[in-house]
Amino acid sequence: MGFDRHYVYHLAWAARILQQTKPHQHVDISSLIHFSAIMSAFLQVDYYDYRKPNIILSGLTVGQADLMRLPFSDNSIASLSCMHTVAHRLGSLWRPLRL
């Protein structure tokens, strides 16, 4: 089965970081909604995308946000991910990761 490994590795890496750091709340901007939905089983996740997804899960808050005009005050977020950006960066620098 063919697939782009970096789309698996970067999410697995982020999940492991969140498991280690155990933030009170995590904010995700436009990553795969699957990542935020799964992580919301373990911690509070606030998910934002340009198009607000129609999904309701305990532990998951969804909202609309433009990456170029984020609605947050400076230094107001302790735990943040924007995994689509990470995926593009990993894809351009691909090398095997140790998880």
GIKA-V516464 format. One record per helix or strand of 3 or more residues. SS is the DSSP state (helix for helix, strand for strand). FROM is the first residue (numbers start at 1). TO is the last residue. If there is no record, write none. Layout:
SS_FROM_TO, SS_FROM_TO
This chain:
helix_6_21, strand_25_29, helix_33_39, strand_44_49, strand_60_64, helix_83_92
